[in-house]
């Protein structure tokens, strides 16, 4: 059975300065450490028997270390990775959302490989507001269509 995730994509409009921005996170751990393009993600995580929006909000809080703002939510749909994994993405307007400090959950892996040493790394090691045009290059390939869905859903409705 394919892995199913749910994520929350915050957005804000700074039209006069930078245009539409989204809040994304750089994936943690040694594999992603020196990568930028294709190494960022919508805050998301796996779920099974949970409402997808509830899961998306929970995962956002776990990966960022702060609860997602309460705001109207847009269901952008489900997006499939080439691996078969799917991610259900919800968008939420969050004009005033800022974090003082990123406090992401940690995961543990053997590092360096075959060393016998286990190390812990944050799931997300950096998170920031990013213009949509820049986010398209930064996001993992399977999540890029969510940006198109966001733009289509907003289609001139940003204040």
Secondary structure, 3 states (H helix, E strand, C coil): CCCEEEEEEEEEEECCCCEEEEEEEEECCCCCCCCCCCCEECCEEECCCCCHHHHHHHHHHHHHCCCCCCCCEEEEEEEECCCCCEEEEEEEECCCCCCCCCCCCEEEEECCCCCCCEEEEECEEEEEEEEHHHHHHHECHHHHHHHHHHHHHHCCCCC
